[in-house]
Every structure is written in structure tokens, then in C-alpha cells.
């Protein structure tokens, strides 16, 4: 995959996908933070109390473990829909012991959470929420980032079929680096440096996938690219971050690159709500209760429905969890409102799905609106059932609350070592641990719920609830879904935008070539180019490099041993073949061929003498054959127009004692062919027909060191 216009192209932004654009194109994807200055510093020293510093180390380590998804979601898709990102404090904390380093990262972690929570607490992601966590061991290489042991925070976001979620995460990273000027971030996905792919038409020519590693960062709300003048080879991550932070070094990407990225994240994250869709649905009361308590679980329900297979559909046919009460009795259907991403809504609406036997559906006579609400709710309920039963069957969820896991890890790391339970110091350490746990889990709560939905659903449905909770509620109206059916105008607008980018790129490329021509580069090429080089190179190629192993072209033909070619004799040989020569020319041609043959291949001396003797013995027979062959060939060619297809040398004007010779006497004879002119003309015509693309003529001339200037007529 390449970054330039010759490589992979990212799909256009899609805030309002149509049925064709969102439900079809987007799933296929048209391409692998500091505290505020002052009080919260990354290089802050250890707390004065040793026990508090020990607590900081333990809490940070265990928080990173719990925040890195202790209850993994079963992987059913390729990880191509995963966005990775890392945030680095600048300047990187140096020469800090592990406890102080973790304390510094913990301070940074809380600062970033405080900045993000107001937005993330009210936003719904398609699959996974945006989150940040501490590495398990900042002093060791990071497995998630595949990076050396550089202090950082990191995260991974599965955006599924909702590409806007990926760009929303990018906008959050830009926002963080603007709010905290002493951090840098980088992000990548399965396509690699997808930010460079988005700005492909504006990238410098030296930048490609091989030169990009450790060169692309987000810093103070802008994209930074480390130039090769600063690092000719791939820089280390430490050196790259130091260069980005150094104000005396200009690493800011060009304005055209900045504009390409800003166009994609314009208005985000504030406009992210435009990618959400609200719909009224009729669902069983247990489903309505779960969605009321944990709205984020709609993501798992839609995923369960969209990724269903024959085995999971068996669960939907029985509906044992969400269509039956605790005692096996039926449940009441209620009307509620559900908020989801537009991609989720498209995934539900684009598929035909018949309600399971026994599922209560209204009659179509009751109205189209009620039928559509019930059908959409039926798909959501079946998705919940399939997801719940499959997760429970697999049994891949953890046991106990995250606080219990967190507390056990603190005890295992010796945080409470030497402290008596109930003592003043024990309570103080416990309070500090609880405070950090609440601050961090407030941010990652949604992720924990999504990772362990079965346990959370059981907790919700274990509490008393009634269908009356959902009656008499003023529900918000359903969002307009015209975007799902009429996206042609939007698609055409995006195509025009991409076409405009390509035209601007081509115009810039053309202007650059014109400037080079004006500076005399093209003129120098034309001055250096000589038609004679083609004939000389071809003659050397034919005469010198042929052997039983094939034809080889010298790397530098001017360094090769010079070849003595009798051009006059070669022309006479060609004329004899075409009917314009005499017997003597045929004899010369025969001798020429023998000379060429003997010079091309190295034989044993005795073999060569025997072969030569045989040739002398058969000379008369060979001459007679060539004469009869030439006569027959000339006779056949005289009745065709082939002679008119060759460029001919001008016939010399001769005089004798009787005056100028009669040209009419030579009308029946074929005038000599200009072999050099025909050779050059044929090769140049072949070169011109390639229209600048690779082809046999350009390849052959290039191997022989001949540079042909561009066609002035076409440029």
C-alpha cells in the first residue's frame, strides 16, 4: 500500500450514508497527554509519603490491567476495523524510577480523563468507546503499540462498519494535543499511517510506507512529519519525540497536508451527534429495561443480529431470555426509544428477517408506522437473545466486579503489606485507592459493560421491574431516515471532491514539469540526444552481446569494448536481401555473417577450423542457393507495396560519356533502403505509441543508456 495518488485511497467522509453508500460501501471500507502546566507535571517527584508512592505504582499497574479489557470479547471479525493510538508526555520522563514514572503517567491519565468525560459520557460509539489506559509495564516494550519502552498511554478502538467513529477518535487526539501542549500522539490502523493516505495528493515525494515509520505525530493540534534532512534514516521513537518537541526544529507538515486532514475532522467532535439516529421501537419489556439502564448495549445487540449464523439463530427461534419472565410466563410488549449510530440503523434496516414463531407482531392493518416500529424492535430483541445466549455458552466472561479484581491486584502487589486492616494508615491507603478507581472506572465503565454484557444483563433483570415503567412516557420522535434512501447527491458530491483533488494534483504536477522545462532541463536533454545513438546501440546489441545464453544489454555501453562495423558492407548485405544488390554483395554478406557468427560465440580452435573448411567446401552450393532465393524473393516483393513502406536513400546521380543516365532504366529496380533511418523511425514510432507508459521500446533504449526526450507535439 502506498501513500501517494498511485496507492490506496481512503473512502470519503460519510456523515449521512445512504442505503447504497452506508449499508453497502461503508462496510467494505473503500488501505496496521500531559497534565496542565503547573500543578500537574509529568516529571513531578514522588510523593513525600512512601506508602502513597507505593500505592500509586500499584494502582497504576492494576488500572492498566483492568482497563485493557479483562473480559475479552470473542473475535468474530478480522481486526481490520481496529484503530490504535498512543499518547506520549513531552519531554519524555527520563531517569525516573518505576514508581515515579507510574505516578507521573497516572497524573496524566486522570487529566486526560477529566477532559474527555464530558463528551464521552453522552456519546454512543458503534462498537467500542474511545478509551486510554496505562501500559502494564512502562519500562518494557509495549505489545499493543509494538514500540520500545517509551512512557505513554495507549488504546485500541474497534469501529466496525462505522468509519466516522475512526475519524471521531482522530479528532479527539487532535483536541487532546491542543488542550495539553506538552503531549504528542500518533495513530494508525490496519492500513498503516492512514492520515498520510488521506493526504496522499499533498505529500512530499520522498514520503512512502518505507520512510514513514516514527515520522508522523499529532502535536499541539497539528500534524507533524519529520523530514529526511533531519533524519536520513528511520529515527528512533525517543529521537523523533524530542525533535517534535524542539521548537527550533520545523517539523510541522505543509499547509496542504494539514488542510486535507482538517477537512476530514472539521466540526468534530461537536458534530459527532449528527452520526446518531433515534428510533421508536416496540420491544419486550426486558429488552426495554436493559436499554434504559445501559443504552450502550445496543451496540452488542445490533452486532449479534448482523453477524448471526445458523447456530445463533437457534437461540432467536426459542427466545428463552427476553420473551419469557422469570417463571416462564410471557412478557408484555412496550414502546420505547432507542438511540444508535446510523451504521447500526442501516445494518438493521437493510436485512429482511422474519419474526420467530411465537413472537408477538402487530397486524399490518394496524398501520405501517406501528408495523415498522415492531419489526425494528423484533430485530433488536433477537439480536439481544443471540448475543446473550452465545456469550453465556462460550463462558468467556470473568467473575467478580472490577473493583474486586482491582483490590486483589493491589493486595498481590504488596500495597497493604505491613498494614493492619482497620488501622488509620490502612484506611487512608484504601481511600486513595478507591478515589483513583472511581476516577478511572467512571471513564471505562462503558467498556467494561460491553466486555461483559451477560453479567450486566443478569444484574439488571434480577431487580424488580414492570412494564408500567414505560407507559405514559413522552418519547422523542424518530429521526428522519431519508439519508438511508437518498444518498446519491452526497455520493456525487464526494466523488466531485475527490475528482477536484486529483485535478489539483495533476495541475501542480504539470506546473512543476513546465518550470523544469523553462529552466532548461528539457533543452539539455534534447541537446544530449542524438539519433545516431540508437543505431550505434542497436548494432552493439546485435553484434556483441548475443550468445547461447540469450541477449544481454551492457550496464554502460560506453564502457564496453568498441565494435568495428563496416557500415557500407552491412548496407550492401541488406540491399542484396531486398533485391538491390549483386552477386558480389551476396558474397560479402556471406562473409559478413561468418564473421559475426564467429565473433559472437567462442568455440574450440579445432572445431572452428573444421567448420570453416566445411563452409569453404559448400561455398559454391551456398552461393547458388542465395542467388536463386534472392531472385524469387525480389520477384514476389515486386508485386507488393512493401517497398513503399521503407525510407530509401537518395539514388546517386551518375554520368557517363553519353550524358546523364536514363532513370527509366532503373524503374523496375528497388532503390537502396536507408537501414539506419528505418531503424530509428521504427523505434521512435514504437516509443511514441507507448504514450509515456512502459513498453518494449523504452525498456530497450533505457537498458542501452539512450534517453529519449518527451514528444514536443504532445506536450
Secondary structure by P-SEA (a helix, b strand, c coil): cccccccccccccccccccccccccccccccccccccccccccccccccaaaaaaaaaaaaaaaaaaccccccccccccccccccccccccccccccaaaaaaaaaaaaaaaaaacccccccccccccccccccccccccccccccccccccccccccccccaaaaaaaaaaaaaaaaacccbbbbbbccccaaaaaaaccccccccccccccccbbbcccbbbbbccccccccccaaaaaaaaacccccccccaaaaaaaaaaaccccccccccbbbbbbbbcaaaaaaaaacccaaaaaaaaaaaccaaaaaaaaaccccccccccbbbbbbbbbbbbcaaaaaaaaacccccccccccccccccaaaaaaaaaaaaaaaaaaaaaaaaaaacccccccaaaaaaaaaaaaccccccccccaaaaaaaaaaaaaaaaaaaaaaaaaaaacaaaaaaaaaaccccccccccccccccccccccccaaaaaaaaaaaaaaaaaaaaaaaaaaaaaaaaacaaaaaaaaccaaaaaaaaaaaaccccccccbbbbcccccccbbbbaaaaaaaaaaaaaccccaaaaaaaaaaaaaaaaaaccccaaaaaaaaaaaaaaaaaaaaaaaaaaaaaaaaaaaccccccccccccbbbbccccccccccccccccccaaaaaaaaaaaaaaaaacccccaaaaaaaaaccccccccccc
